[in-house]
Amino acid sequence: MAQFQYLALDAKGEQTTGAIEAASEVDAITQIRANGLYPTQVVAQGKGELGATAGNSKSSSSGGKGKGKKKKSKKAVNGKVKPKVMMIFTRQLATLIESGLPLLKGLNVLAKQEPDPVLKSTINSIADSVQGGSTFSESLAQHPKLFNKLYVNMVKAGELGGVLEIVLTRLAEYMEKANKLKNKIVSAMVYPFIVMFIAVAILIFLMVVVVPQFKKMFEDLDQKLPTISELVFNFSDGLMKNVLFMPVVVWLVLLTGILVFLFFQWGKTVSGREKIDGFKLKMPLLGDLQRKSAISRFSRTLGTLVTSGVPILQALKITSDTSGNVVVANAITDIHSAVKEGESIVTPMSASTVFPPMVISMVDVGEETGKLPDMLLKVADVYDDEVDNAVNALTSIIEPLMIIILAVIVGTIVIAMFLPLIQIIETVGA
């Protein structure tokens, strides 16, 4: 028997915490429900901490009225919410509904205990809309910045099928895995830039602080310095004193800023975005990573939508809109057009250059056996692992490469400073 801590609601919606002994988490939930409580969070002792407490709900429900409150609400609705916060909200709402709590009551409970002002205001707005007679999916559609088409359509399918809590759980799992995949991609792409920034910082420090000290040692010596030493010392002088050098740096920075701005503006055009996204899939090292993550996103999104009861044509349209890459979106649009004409998914996939043969074969098997959603989710799991391996491989390549670059920079400066010393020692010895 293990010890479980729980956060639950009573029949009046009041929040309570406690501990219970049970054989498993499912057994703990069953015991809590038998006591007339609705569990919102159950955690095994030593494996985590409970989330927001009742204190949060008190502090969030109290506050000023009038204009100040309205201004805050307006700001909150127009703001953004972190993916992790959205995932927690979705999972908690699924748990409340599964426990037997009505949707409106669950929304009110989550609004009271939600610390994020943006999400809190949005939940209150959704609750008001539901109370006014709108469906949950219609209420979510009023906030497209927080709830995209995928979210709204999955909820709509869950409402129609009477399995809203199951769909919300799938949504939470999808959001968790999608966020995890995104973080892996970002970490792989940001790492080289961080290392290069550190390298530049070290270079500037050596040139501004260390090199001038050595230069003073050799100023009074009537001895020709090695070429590499002269270059390093002259570069250090130019960085610190040369008036002509600094405007060049300023102009380079301004020119770089202008080029970056123009590049992003070009990227907002249809042709520019298509070319940039195409290059992302073909660029060395990171291109393979981008392609695998795009396939994983496509497979998981489509598989999750179809599993939740969304029609295949609508699911393909949503998947195209949320693909994040124009080239992949165009390929999915071709699949949508073919399926609309009565063709198989495999035919347009084979004609596209986006999807590898393994994915096409697995989708083909899924169509023939009638288990396309399950097969798509398996493809997503496979490519999640592929992305994991690609990130590790990329890191293993980049790390020694960055170390070599740092070693060359620092080594060059060190050699430039110590070569004159070696020459002086040799002269004295002779």
N, C-alpha and C positions, 0 to 999 in steps of 0.2 A: 504493500500500500504506500502510495506517495502523498505528499502534502501539496495541496493546490491553493493558491490565493485567488480570490475572485472579486470582480467588480460587477454589481448587479443592481437591478431596479425592482422596487416592490410594486404592488398594484396601483399605488398612487403616483408612481413615477419618481419616487425619491431614491437617491443613489445610496448604496450601502456596500461595504467591503467586509470580507471575512476570509476564513480559511476552512478547508475541508479535506478529509482523507478519502482517497478514491484509488481504484486500480488503474484508471486511465483518465485522460481529459474528457472523453465522452461520458464515462461514468460520473465524473465530477459534475458535468453539465446537467445530467439526468437528476442527480441528487439535489442540485441547486433549484432546478425547476420544480421538483417535488415539494420543496419548502415554500412554494408560491412566489419565487423570485425569477426575474428575467436576466440571465447572465449576459453581460456585454463584453467581458474579458475574463479569461481563465488562464492562469500562468502557473506552471510547475515551480515549486520553490527552488531557488537557485538558478533558474533559467531565464530570468528577466524580471522587470518591474511592472507594476500596474500603471496604466496611463493616467489621464486627468482625474482629479479628485472632485469631491463635491464642492470644495472651496472655490474651484474655478467657476462652477455653475452659479454660485452665489454672487461672486464678483462680476460675472458677465451679465447677470440679470439685473443688477443694480446699476444705476448711472443716471446721468442727466437726461432731461427731456427737452423737447422743443427744437430750436434751430440747430443747436450744437449736435444733437443726436442725428438729425436728418443729414447734416453735412458729412458726418462720419460714415453713415450708411451709404451715401452716394460714392464716397471715396472707396469704400470696401467693395462695392459691386464692380467698380471699374478697375480694381486691382488684380493681382495675380496670386495664385496659390501654388506652393511647391507640389510636385508629383507625389512625394511621400505623404503629405498631409491629405491629398485627395484619396490616396490609396487607403489610408487609415479610416477616413470617413466612410468610404464605400464598404470596407470590411465590417465596420461597426454597425452600419445600417443593415447589412445582410444578417448579422448576428441577432439584432433586435427583432427583425421581421421573422426570422427563423424561430425565435423564442416565443412567438405568438403576439408580439406587441403590434398594434395597428401602425400603418405607415405614418400617419400624421403625428401620432404620439411619439414615434421613434424620431422623426425629424425635430420635434420640439425638444426632446431630451438631448439630442446631439447639438442642437443650437445653444442650449444652456451651458453645456460643458466645453464647447469649442473655443480654444484660446485664440485662434487665428481670426482677426477682425473681418478679413475679406470673406472667408468661408462662412463665418457666423452670420454675416449680413445676408449672404446668398441663401443659406439654409432657411433663414427666417422668411425671405421672399418666396422661396419654393413652398414652404409650409402654408403661407397665406394663399398662394395660388391653388394648392391642393384643397385647402379648406373652402375656397371659392367655387370648387366644382371641376377644376381642370385635372387631367390625369397627371401622373408623376412624370411621364416622358414629355408631355406638353410643357410642364413647368420647368423641366431641365432645359428644354430647347430655348427658353427665354434667356438663358445665360450661356451663349455659345463660347465665350472666352474660357469658361471653366469646364463645360461639358461639351465635347466635340460630337460629331455625327455618330461615331462609333459608340460612344457612351449612350447617347439618346436612343439610338436604334436598338441596341441590346436591351435596354430597359423596356422599350416598347414591346419587343418580342417576349420578354419575361412577363410583362403585364398580360399580354394576350394569352400566353400559355399557362398563366397561374403559377409560375415558378420564379418570381421576382428575386427571392432570396438566393436561389441557385445562380441566377444570372449575375447578381451583384457580387457574389463570391468569385465567379469566373472573371468578372471585370477587375476585381482587386488583385487576383493572381496575375492577370494579363498586365496590369499597370506595374506591378512589382517586378515582373520579368523584363518588361520593356525598359523600365528605368534602370535596372541593373545592367542591361545590355548597353544602353546609352552611356552610362558611367564608364564602362570598360572602353568604349570607343574613344570617349573624351580623354580618359587617362592616357591611352596609347598615343593620342595626337598631341596632347599638351606637354608630355614629358620632354621631347626634344627641345621645345621652346624654352622650358624652364632651365634646362642644362645650358643652352646657348646664352640665356640671360645671365646666368651665373658666370659663364666664361667671359662675357663682355665686362661684367662688374669687376672680376679679378684683374682683367687686363687694364682697365682704367685705374684701379687701385695701385697696381704695380707701376704704371706709367706716371701717375701723379705723386705718389708717396715714396716708393722704394727707389726707382731709377734715378730721380734727382739727387738723392743722397750719394749714390755711387758716382754720379757725374762730377760732383764737387771734389771727390777724391782724385780725379784724373785731370782736373782743369789746370793745375800748376805743373804737371809733368810734361816735359818736352819730349813727347813720344807719340808717334802716330798710332791712332787707335785702329783696331780691326774694322773692316767694313761693316760687319753685322752690328758692332757696338755703336758705330757712328749713326747707322740707320735708326737704331732703337733710341739713342740719346736725342737725335734730331726730332723723331716722332714725339718723344716726351716733351721737348721744348715747344714744339708746335701745338701740342695739346694744352699746355699751360700758358704760354706767353704770346705766341705768334698771333697777331691781330688778324692776319689774312686767313688763318686756318679756321677760326671759329665761324665766320660768316659762311664758309663752305659747308661746315657741319649743319648750320642752321638751314641753309638752302637745301641740303640733302634731306633733312628731316621734313621740311615743308613739301618738297617734291614727292617724297615717299607718302606723306599724308594725302596729298592730292591724288596720286595714283591709286592709293587704297580706296579713297572715296569714289573715284570714277569707276573702279572695278566693282564695287558694291552696287553702284547705280546701274551699271551694265548687267550685273547679275539679277536685277529686278525685272529686266525685260525678258520676253518669252524666249528669244533666240539665245540670249546670254545665259539664262538659267539652264537651258537645255545643254549648251556646250560645257558649262561648268560642271553640271551633274554627270555628263558623259565622261569628262576628264577625271572626276572623282572615282569612277569605277575602273579607270584604266591607269591611273598614276601608279608609279612604282611603290612597292612596300605597302602603302595604305590602300591602294585600289582593291586588292583582294579582300581586305578587311571590310571596306565599304560595301562590296558586293555581297559578302556573306551576311552582314548585318541587315541589308535590304531584303534578302531572301527570307531571313528569319522573321523580320517584321511582317512581310507579306503573308507568310505561312501562318504565323500565330494570329494575325488580325483576321484573316479569312476563316481560319479554322474555328476561332472563338465565336465569330459572328454566326457561322452556319450551325455550329453546335448549339447555340442559344436560340435557334429558330428563325433567324433572319433569312429571307429568300436569297437564293444564290446571286441573282442579278443585282439586288440591292446591296448585298454583301460585297460584291466586286466593285460597285461604285464607291462605297465607303472606303474600301481598301485602297482604291486608286487615289482618293482624296487625302488619305492619311499616310501615303507611302513615304513622303519626305524626299523623293527623288523623281525628277521629271521623266527621266528615261524609264525607270521602273513603272511610273504612273502610266506612261504611254503604252507600255507592254500590257499592263493590266486592263487598260481601256480596250486594246485589241481583243483580249480574252473576253471582255464583257460583250463586245459587238458580236463575236463568234458565237458565244453561248446564247445570245438573244436570237440569233438566226437558227438555233437548234443544233449547233455543232458541239463537239466535246471540248473540254478545257485543254486537253493535251495538244490538240492541233495547233492553236495559236501559240501555246507555250513553246512548242518545238520550233516554230518559225521565228521566235524571238531569240536574241543573243544574250538575254539577261539570265535565263534559267539554265543551270547545268543539267546534263543528262540524268543524273541521279534523282534530282527533284522531279523531273518530268516522268521518270519511271515510277516513282512512288505515288505521284498523283494519278497516273494511269491505273495502277493497281487499286488505289482507293476508289476510283470511279467504277471499276469493274466489280469490285466486291461490295459497293454501296457503303463504304466506310471512309469517304473522302475527308470529313472533318477530323477524324482520328488520325488519318495519315498526314494531314497538313500539320497537326500539332506535333506529330513525331518528327516531321521535317524541321519544324521550328526548334525542337529540342536538340536535334542533331546539329543544326547550324549555330545554336547557342554555344554548344561545345566547340564547334569549329572556330567561332569568334574568340572563345577563351584561349584556345591553342594558338590562334593567330596573334593575339595580343601578347601572349607569353613569348612567342617566337620573335615578334617585332621588338619587344623589350630586350630580349637577349642579343639582338643584332645592334640595337641603338646604344645600349649601355657601353660596350667596349669601344664603339665608334666615337662616342662623346668623350670617353676617357682619353682616347688617342688625340683628339682635337685639343682637349685641355692640356695634355702633356706636351704637345707641340708648341702651343702658345707660351705656356709657362717655361718650358725648356729653352725656347729661343731667347726669351728675356734673360733667363739665368745665365745662359752661355754668353750672351752679349755683355753682361755685367762682369763675369769672372774671367773672360779671355784677357782683358788688359792686365788683371792681377797676375795671371799666369805668365804673361810676357815680362812684367816687372820682376817677378821672381826669377825667371830664366836669365834676365839681364844682370841682376845682382849676383846670381850664381856664377855667371861667366866672368 
